Amino acid sequence: MRSRSTLLYLAAALTLNCAGQDAKSTADPVADTSGLPVYLKLLPKPEIEPWTKITGEQRWQQYVSLTYSPLAVLGAAAGAGVSQAIDSPTEWGQGAEGYGKRVASSYASTLVGNTVTFGSAALFHDDNRYFRSHSGGFFARLGHVIASPYVARNDQGGKRFSTSQFLGSAAYSGIQLAWQPRSWQGWDDVAINYSIWYGTVAGVNLFREFYPSFVKKFRKSHP
């Protein structure tokens, strides 16, 4: 839903506590999650380096984790909750029925966008996995996150524009108008839907970029 992007902005605030930490670490917290609390284990994680060509199984696992994981369902439920609170769209009303429609719409949009991205990534050999920046500064790392929804790797590991992510964003932004009420049928609504798609992808990658910093901070405070 359109207010779901508000939740993603909160993710940026969380990373500020880790802004001064180096992007590299001697031990890779992505690989070692032993002893971590559940909330840290559930956070989106970057790919373990070094880069290797993505396999069909890895591509499928990425699709499943983004589309059918508990976080995907919780994201749809949370976004629907915000939309319910501001009564958007008004045609769907309040109560359990209105909330159910908002959850279904939010999740269906994610399902459509991710499925198109998955299929076209296999077709165009796009590797949309997120690998962390190795820049030392916070703003350089943030720039890496901001650009990430448009970046893929080819079969040789080189970076290029992600055609599959573009097609997935178009599907997410446009197809959901088929079941949304009349008040959401304009081009401005497509633009809002696209903003939510971009905010979701960048927000997930924001957590991936700073995930090892979260882990290091937790282990430092819980030796």
Buried (B, 14 or more C-beta within 10 A) or exposed (E): BBBBBBBBEEBEEEBEEBEEBBBEEEEEBBEEEEEBEEEBEEBBBBBEEEEEEBEEEBBEEBBEBBBEEEBBBEBBBBBBBBBBEEEBBEEBEEEEEBBEBBBEBBBBBBBBBBBBBBBBBBEBBBBBBBBBBEBEEBEEBBEBBEEBBBBBBEEEEEEBEBBBBBBBBBBBBBBBBEEBEEEBEEEEBBEBBBEBBBBBBBBBBBBBBBBBBBBBBBBEEEE
